[in-house]
């Protein structure tokens, strides 16, 4: 008992005799304010822009070059625009891509095939074209010129889809014409069998909505029987006329904007965004300018 008491007293004395550690304060050691975008965010941004615009990740050299350029201006809007415009318009030869411009148009073309043709491969389009040409050839051998004209016409429509990528790259057609071709071929008809599905699909793919009953009624006779009808105040007396009116409408511009917001920001465009930004696209059917706007935002870049 005495031993325990002695031990307890010794412990108390030991701790009471220990000096309290003095706090060391360094003067003028304020943590500096850091307003630079972290490198990891810049790398994520560059990677995402490459994938969305040309369909692949950047090489190590491309990544380092672009990140350094962005860092030099703290990812300013002009530096982001420079990156995006380089991928959209630079025609310098790039191994594996042809050029950034070629890769950009190829990716954009594939995106629109995803929108209208369920992402059909070029092989599928080519097979359809070859089939129609073969049937046309067979009918020409058999002297069936009516069948030849029908099958050859279907082949021509499919070839127009295939050629639209290069023609868009060369600026010999507008974006609207590419979309019209993607809705005017046998594959689109096969995906959306019968008039009811065709009309609903063209509205949904173009505008992101289905037609009203009056809009549907105006188009049905034109598609089925080349009857007379009015859509958006314009004549739609045939399938060709209907699709021309569709892609030439103001709502088609809004439909592309809504598609772009979903594709790049994974959300719906607000009414305010539709109202204020659709003119970016309408200025000469400039789809790339609208893409540029979206891809330079802090929301897209993840800098918020």
C-alpha positions as CSV (number, residue, x, y, z in Angstrom):
1,X,0.0,0.0,0.0
2,X,2.8,2.4,0.9
3,X,4.7,1.4,-2.3
4,X,1.7,2.3,-4.4
5,X,1.3,5.6,-2.6
6,X,5.0,6.5,-3.2
7,X,4.7,5.6,-6.9
8,X,1.6,7.8,-7.3
9,X,3.4,10.8,-5.7
10,X,6.4,10.3,-8.0
11,X,4.2,10.3,-11.1
12,X,2.4,13.5,-10.0
13,X,5.7,15.2,-9.4
14,X,7.1,14.1,-12.8
15,X,4.3,15.6,-14.8
16,X,4.0,18.8,-12.7
17,X,7.7,19.4,-13.3
18,X,7.5,19.1,-17.1
19,X,7.9,22.4,-18.9
20,X,5.0,23.4,-21.1
21,X,6.1,23.4,-24.7
22,X,6.3,26.9,-26.0
23,X,4.4,27.7,-29.2
24,X,6.6,28.9,-32.0
25,X,5.1,31.6,-34.1
26,X,6.7,32.6,-37.4
27,X,6.2,36.1,-38.5
28,X,5.2,37.2,-42.0
29,X,4.2,33.6,-43.0
30,X,0.8,34.3,-44.4
31,X,-0.4,31.5,-46.8
32,X,-0.4,33.0,-50.3
33,X,-3.7,33.3,-52.1
34,X,-3.9,30.8,-55.0
35,X,-6.2,31.6,-57.8
36,X,-4.8,29.4,-60.5
37,X,-6.8,26.6,-62.0
38,X,-5.2,23.3,-60.7
39,X,-3.4,21.3,-63.3
40,X,-5.5,18.3,-62.8
41,X,-8.6,20.3,-63.8
42,X,-6.8,21.6,-66.9
43,X,-5.9,18.1,-67.9
44,X,-9.5,16.9,-67.4
45,X,-10.7,19.8,-69.5
46,X,-8.2,19.2,-72.4
47,X,-9.0,15.5,-72.3
48,X,-12.8,16.1,-72.5
49,X,-12.5,18.7,-75.3
50,X,-10.4,16.3,-77.4
51,X,-12.9,13.4,-76.9
52,X,-16.0,15.6,-77.6
53,X,-14.5,17.3,-80.7
54,X,-12.3,14.7,-82.4
55,X,-13.3,11.5,-80.7
56,X,-10.1,10.5,-79.0
57,X,-7.9,11.4,-76.0
58,X,-4.9,13.7,-76.5
59,X,-1.4,12.2,-76.8
60,X,1.1,13.0,-74.0
61,X,2.7,15.7,-76.1
62,X,-0.7,17.2,-77.0
63,X,-1.8,17.1,-73.4
64,X,1.3,18.8,-72.1
65,X,1.3,21.4,-74.8
66,X,-2.3,22.4,-74.4
67,X,-2.2,22.4,-70.6
68,X,0.9,24.6,-70.6
69,X,-0.8,27.0,-73.0
70,X,-3.9,27.1,-70.7
71,X,-1.8,27.5,-67.6
72,X,0.1,30.5,-69.1
73,X,-3.2,32.5,-69.1
74,X,-4.9,30.7,-66.2
75,X,-7.3,29.1,-68.6
76,X,-8.6,32.4,-69.9
77,X,-11.5,32.4,-72.4
78,X,-9.3,33.3,-75.4
79,X,-7.0,30.4,-74.6
80,X,-9.9,28.0,-74.4
81,X,-11.2,29.3,-77.7
82,X,-7.8,28.9,-79.3
83,X,-7.7,25.2,-78.2
84,X,-11.2,24.6,-79.5
85,X,-10.7,26.4,-82.8
86,X,-7.5,24.5,-83.4
87,X,-9.3,21.2,-83.1
88,X,-12.2,22.4,-85.3
89,X,-10.3,24.1,-88.1
90,X,-6.5,23.2,-88.2
91,X,-5.8,21.4,-91.4
92,X,-2.2,20.5,-90.6
93,X,-1.6,16.8,-91.0
94,X,-1.9,14.8,-87.8
95,X,-0.9,11.1,-87.8
96,X,-4.0,8.9,-87.5
97,X,-6.5,11.8,-87.9
98,X,-5.6,13.2,-91.4
99,X,-5.9,16.6,-89.7
100,X,-7.8,18.0,-86.6
101,X,-10.3,19.5,-89.0
102,X,-11.0,16.1,-90.7
103,X,-11.2,14.4,-87.3
104,X,-13.6,17.0,-86.0
105,X,-16.0,16.7,-89.0
106,X,-15.8,12.9,-88.8
107,X,-16.8,13.0,-85.1
108,X,-19.6,15.5,-85.7
109,X,-20.9,13.4,-88.5
110,X,-20.9,10.3,-86.3
111,X,-22.7,12.3,-83.6
112,X,-25.4,13.3,-86.0
113,X,-25.7,9.6,-87.1
114,X,-26.3,8.8,-83.5
115,X,-29.0,11.4,-83.3
116,X,-30.8,10.4,-86.5
117,X,-29.7,6.9,-87.5
118,X,-29.2,5.2,-84.2
119,X,-25.4,5.4,-84.7
120,X,-25.4,3.2,-87.8
121,X,-21.8,2.4,-88.9
122,X,-20.3,3.4,-92.3
123,X,-20.3,-0.3,-93.1
124,X,-24.1,-0.5,-92.7
125,X,-24.6,2.6,-94.9
126,X,-22.3,1.2,-97.5
127,X,-24.0,-2.2,-97.4
128,X,-27.4,-0.6,-98.0
129,X,-26.0,1.4,-100.9
130,X,-24.5,-1.7,-102.4
131,X,-27.7,-3.6,-102.1
132,X,-29.8,-0.9,-103.9
133,X,-27.2,-0.6,-106.6
134,X,-27.2,-4.4,-107.1
135,X,-31.0,-4.5,-107.3
136,X,-30.9,-1.6,-109.8
137,X,-28.3,-3.4,-111.9
138,X,-30.4,-6.6,-111.9
139,X,-33.5,-4.7,-113.0
140,X,-31.6,-3.0,-115.8
141,X,-30.4,-6.4,-117.1
142,X,-34.0,-7.6,-117.0
143,X,-35.2,-4.5,-118.8
144,X,-37.3,-3.4,-115.9
145,X,-36.5,0.3,-116.1
146,X,-39.1,1.4,-113.6
147,X,-37.5,-0.9,-111.0
148,X,-34.1,0.3,-112.0
149,X,-35.1,4.0,-111.4
150,X,-36.6,3.1,-108.0
151,X,-33.7,1.2,-106.7
152,X,-31.1,3.6,-108.2
153,X,-33.0,6.5,-106.4
154,X,-32.7,4.6,-103.1
155,X,-29.0,4.1,-103.7
156,X,-28.5,7.8,-104.5
157,X,-30.2,8.8,-101.2
158,X,-27.9,6.5,-99.2
159,X,-24.8,7.7,-101.1
160,X,-25.9,11.3,-100.3
161,X,-25.7,10.4,-96.6
162,X,-22.3,8.9,-97.0
163,X,-21.0,11.8,-99.0
164,X,-22.4,14.4,-96.6
165,X,-19.3,14.1,-94.2
166,X,-16.8,15.2,-96.8
167,X,-19.2,17.8,-98.3
168,X,-19.7,19.4,-94.9
169,X,-15.9,19.4,-94.4
170,X,-15.5,21.2,-97.7
171,X,-18.4,23.6,-96.9
172,X,-20.2,22.5,-100.0
173,X,-23.4,21.7,-98.0
174,X,-24.9,23.2,-94.9
175,X,-25.4,21.3,-91.6
176,X,-29.2,21.3,-92.2
177,X,-28.7,19.5,-95.5
178,X,-26.7,16.8,-93.8
179,X,-29.6,16.3,-91.3
180,X,-32.2,16.2,-94.1
181,X,-30.3,13.5,-95.8
182,X,-30.1,11.5,-92.6
183,X,-33.9,11.5,-92.5
184,X,-34.4,10.8,-96.2
185,X,-33.2,7.3,-96.9
186,X,-34.2,3.7,-96.6
187,X,-32.4,3.1,-93.3
188,X,-34.3,5.9,-91.6
189,X,-37.5,4.5,-93.0
190,X,-36.6,1.0,-91.7
191,X,-35.9,2.3,-88.2
192,X,-39.1,4.3,-88.2
193,X,-41.5,2.0,-90.1
194,X,-44.8,3.5,-91.3
195,X,-46.0,7.1,-91.7
196,X,-47.0,7.5,-88.0
197,X,-43.6,6.6,-86.7
198,X,-41.8,8.5,-89.4
199,X,-43.6,11.8,-88.7
200,X,-43.1,11.4,-84.9
201,X,-39.5,10.5,-85.3
202,X,-38.6,13.4,-87.6
203,X,-40.2,15.9,-85.1
204,X,-38.5,14.2,-82.1
205,X,-35.1,14.0,-83.8
206,X,-35.3,17.5,-85.1
207,X,-37.0,19.4,-82.4
208,X,-36.9,17.2,-79.3
209,X,-40.7,17.0,-79.2
210,X,-43.6,15.2,-80.9
211,X,-46.0,17.0,-83.3
212,X,-49.3,18.4,-82.2
213,X,-52.3,16.7,-83.7
214,X,-52.8,19.6,-86.2
215,X,-49.1,19.4,-87.3
216,X,-49.4,15.6,-87.7
217,X,-52.6,15.9,-89.8
218,X,-51.0,18.5,-92.0
219,X,-48.1,16.2,-92.8
220,X,-49.8,12.8,-93.0
221,X,-51.5,13.3,-96.4
222,X,-48.3,14.7,-97.9
223,X,-46.3,11.7,-96.8
224,X,-48.8,9.1,-97.8
225,X,-50.4,10.5,-100.9
226,X,-48.5,13.7,-101.9
227,X,-51.5,15.6,-100.7
228,X,-51.5,19.3,-99.9
229,X,-50.8,20.6,-96.4
230,X,-49.3,23.5,-94.6
231,X,-46.6,23.3,-91.9
232,X,-45.2,26.4,-90.2
233,X,-47.1,28.4,-92.9
234,X,-45.3,26.5,-95.8
235,X,-46.4,24.0,-98.3
236,X,-45.7,20.3,-97.5
237,X,-47.2,18.5,-100.5
238,X,-44.5,15.8,-100.6
239,X,-42.0,14.0,-98.4
240,X,-39.2,16.1,-99.9
241,X,-41.0,19.4,-99.3
242,X,-41.9,18.3,-95.7
243,X,-38.2,17.6,-94.8
244,X,-37.1,20.9,-96.4
245,X,-39.6,22.8,-94.3
246,X,-38.6,20.9,-91.2
247,X,-34.8,21.6,-91.4
248,X,-35.4,25.2,-92.6
249,X,-37.5,26.1,-89.7
250,X,-36.5,28.3,-86.7
251,X,-37.4,25.4,-84.4
252,X,-34.8,23.2,-86.1
253,X,-32.2,25.7,-84.9
254,X,-33.5,25.4,-81.4
255,X,-33.6,21.6,-81.7
256,X,-29.9,21.6,-82.4
257,X,-29.2,23.9,-79.5
258,X,-31.2,21.6,-77.2
259,X,-29.3,18.6,-78.5
260,X,-25.9,20.3,-78.0
261,X,-26.7,21.2,-74.4
262,X,-27.7,17.6,-73.6
263,X,-24.7,16.2,-75.5
264,X,-22.1,18.4,-73.9
265,X,-23.6,19.5,-70.6
266,X,-25.9,16.5,-69.9
267,X,-28.8,18.8,-69.1
268,X,-31.6,20.7,-70.8
269,X,-31.1,24.2,-72.0
270,X,-33.0,26.8,-70.0
271,X,-35.6,29.0,-71.8
272,X,-33.2,31.9,-71.3
273,X,-30.3,30.0,-72.9
274,X,-32.5,29.1,-75.8
275,X,-33.6,32.7,-76.3
276,X,-30.1,34.2,-76.0
277,X,-27.9,31.6,-77.6
278,X,-29.8,30.2,-80.5
279,X,-28.6,33.2,-82.6
280,X,-25.1,31.9,-82.3
281,X,-26.3,29.0,-84.4
282,X,-28.5,31.0,-86.7
283,X,-25.7,33.2,-87.9
284,X,-25.0,31.3,-91.0
285,X,-25.9,27.9,-89.6
286,X,-22.8,28.1,-87.5
287,X,-23.1,24.9,-85.4
288,X,-19.4,25.2,-84.5
289,X,-19.9,28.6,-82.9
290,X,-22.5,27.2,-80.7
291,X,-20.3,24.3,-79.8
292,X,-17.5,26.7,-79.0
293,X,-19.7,28.7,-76.7
294,X,-20.7,25.6,-74.7
295,X,-17.2,24.1,-74.5
296,X,-15.6,27.4,-73.2
297,X,-18.0,27.7,-70.2
298,X,-16.8,27.0,-66.7
299,X,-19.7,24.6,-66.3
300,X,-18.4,22.4,-69.1
301,X,-14.8,22.7,-68.0
302,X,-15.5,21.9,-64.4
303,X,-13.8,25.1,-63.2
304,X,-16.8,26.3,-61.1
